[in-house]
């Protein structure tokens, strides 16, 4: 997941001529990694679960070290980047922690889960790297961020279908509400809109590459099933952004 985020950041950097240093890349890779593990293991901290296992003690120390290193890197960046990073981090915290004054978090709100995932990826892979620039690029449009939003929504569908039997009914995910077949159809529609937007914004060579990536992602959405193989979503679907960046580099 962290590698997929970093790759999408690299694609944004290519599109807007952003020079990413090793420090920047460290932040964009490590921050999603920390966020994912916090969401996964936060109950150990907030439910006062005793750390009786050595592996959890080591994991806590490991994550704490990387958290300090990320904060150290961020201290040297612009205030706009720091502010946007803080907003993105708060969104991640509210994804798994209860809202102030309530007993539910954002994830538990019906139908909101997939949109929160897409929004956090857009903030991290589009607006955070762009905030590294001194001036806002003239060719930045809402279409670019919306297109990335559609891509992430569609890429999340195979995971939603995979987790159909694991997600609680309260989440009201798309496969739960509409069924697998209708969710796939909606995913294809999202990707068709994604490709139409690309036709208005990209270079001809980029468009051909994006057509291929969009069709490939459509194939994974259509092929998705609840009893999918262990590596289908976690490897093949998450590998699509890597292939996208590779093709952009080759044909640029």
N, C-alpha and C positions, 0 to 999 in steps of 0.2 A: 504493500500500500504506500509506504513512504517513498519507494522508488518511483511509483506511478505519479505521485504528486510532484516529485522533483523533475520528472520528465515533462510534465505539463508546464511547469515553471520554465523549463528550458525552451519549450515551444513559444511561450509568451515572450521570452527574452529574444528569440530569433525574430519574431514578428515586429518587435518594437525597438530593436537595436540596443538591448540592455546588456551591459557587460557584467556578468555574474562572477564574483571572486569565489575562491574556495570557501571563504567564510560565509558568504551568502548561500552557497550550495549546502554547506553544513547545516545552516539554519533550516532551509527548506526540506532537507531530508530528515533531520532529527526531530523537529517540532511535531510533524504528523506522527512520527514513531512514539514520542512521549504522549501525545494526545490519545492515540489508540490504546496504549498500555494503561493510561490513567483511567479511561473509560472501562477497560476490561477488569482492572484490579482495584478500583476506587473503594469498593465495599470493605476491603481489608482495613482501610483507614477510618472510614466514617461509621462502620458498624462495630468498631473496636474489636475486630477479630484478632486474636493473639497470633503473633508471628512465631509459630512453633517449628516451621520448616525452614531449613537453611537456604533453600532456593529462593524463598520469598524475601528473606533478609538480603541476600545477594542482589536480587532484582531491584529492591528498594534503593540500595546503595548505587547500583548501576544507573538507574533512572535519575537519581538525585545528582549524580556527577554530570550526566549529559544535560540536565536541566540548568545547572550552574554554568556550563560551558555555553549553552544557547543564550542565556541572559547576558553573559559577558560579551558575546558577539553583538547582541542587539544594542548594548549601551553605546556602541560606536556608530550606530546608524542614525538616520534622520528622525526627527520627532514625528513626522507623518507616518513613517514605517512603524515606529514604536506604538503609536496610537492605534493604528490599524491592526497590528499584531495583538495588542491588548484586547481589542474588540473581538477578534477571531478567537482568542483564547477563552474569553468569557462565554462566547457562543458554545464552545466545546465543553466548558464546565457545566453550563445549563442543560446540555444534552443529557447528562447523567445525574446531575445533582438537582434536588427539588428547587422549584422557583421560590423566591422570597415570599413567605407567608402562605405557601401552598405545600401540599404533600406530593406533588407530581413534578416531574421534569419535562423538558421539551420532548424527549423521546416518547413519553407516555401519552402525549396529546395525539388524538386520533388523526392519522393521515399525514403527520408532520415529519416523520422520521426521514423519509427519502429526500424531502426538500431541505432539511437541515444539513444532510450530508452533502448535497449538491451545492448549497450556499457556502458552506465552509470550504469546499474545494475551489469554488470560484474566487472567494476572498484570498485564499492562499496562493492559487496558481495564476491569478490574473492581477488583482489589485495590489497585493503585496510586492511582487517584483516591479510593477509599474511605479510604485511609490518610491523606489530607489532612484528614479530619475529626478533631476532637479526641476524640470518642467514637465507638465502633463503633455503627453504626445498629442499632436493635432489630429492624428488619424484614429485616436481612441474613440470608440463609439459603444453605446449600450449593446449594440448588436453583437460585438465581440464577446462580452461577458455573458450575454444571454445564450449565445451559441455554445460556449463552454458549459453553461448550466444545463442545456439540453443534452450535451454529450455525456455529462456525468450522470444525469437522470437515467438515460438509456443504459449506461454501463452498470448502473446499480441494479437494474432489473434482474439479471441472472442471480445476483446475490439474494434479492428479495424472494425469488422463486425457490432458491436453495433452502432458505430459512423459513419457508412456509410452515413447516411442521414444528419449528422451534419458537417462532414469534408468538407472543400472547395475543389473543383476539383483540385486546384493547388497543393494540398498535394500529389496527385497521390499515395494514399495508395494501398496496394495489392488488397483489394476488389474492389477499384475503377478501377484499371488497368486490373485485370484478372477476376473479378466477384467473387461471394461468393464461388461457387463450386470449382473452380481451386485454390482459396486461401486455402480452407480446404485440398485439396489434397496435396498442397505444405507443409502445416503444418504437415500433417501425415508423409511426407517424412523427414522433419526436425527432427521429434521425432524418427523415425527409425534410423537415423544417430546418434542421441543422445544415443539411447540404444546400438548401436554397439560400440560406444566409451566407454560406461560404462562396456561392456564386457571385454575390454582390461585393465581397470584400477581398478575395484573395487573388494572388497572381495565378496565371493559367497553370503553371507547373504545380503550384501548391494545391490548386483545385483538383487536379487529377489525383494527387496523393490523398487528399481528403475524401474524394469520392470512394477510393479504394478502402480507406479506413472506415468510412461510414457504412459501406456495404458489408465489410468484415464484421463490424459490431452488430449490424442487423442480423447477420448469420448466427452470431452467438446468442442474441436475444431470442431468435426463433427456435434455436436448438435447445435452449435452456429447459430443464425439467427439475422437478422436486428431488428426484433421486439421481442427481448428476454425480459424476466422478469427483473424487477428492480435489483434483487439481484444475477442474474446468474453470471455475470462477476465480479462485485464488491465484492461478498461474496464467491460464490462457487469456481470460478477460483482462486481467491486470497487465498483461504483457502487450496489449494493443497500443497503449500510449508509447511504449518503448519502440515498437515497430513504426509508429507514426513519426516520431522524432528521427529515427534512423533514415527513413525515406526522405524526409524533408532535408536532412543534411546531404544525402546523396544527390538529390535533384536540385539543390539550391545553386 
